[in-house]
């Protein structure tokens, strides 16, 4: 299975851990231990689109933005 993970195959694994009270907690946890081949996806940058004031705190990103998350 590890050969499939983030190696050009159609399977990508993202580590999305996040703590609203400690914004670096997810990246810190990823650095300590994660599924081999997984990529960290940060809630504030990779997993959230642009806030407009009417779409919430962490709106879903558009497809183009999400495609650049690595």
ABEGO torsion letter per residue (X at the ends): XAAABGAGBABBBBBABBBAABAAAAAAAAAABBBBGBBBBBAAAAABBBBAGAAEABBBBBAAAAAABX
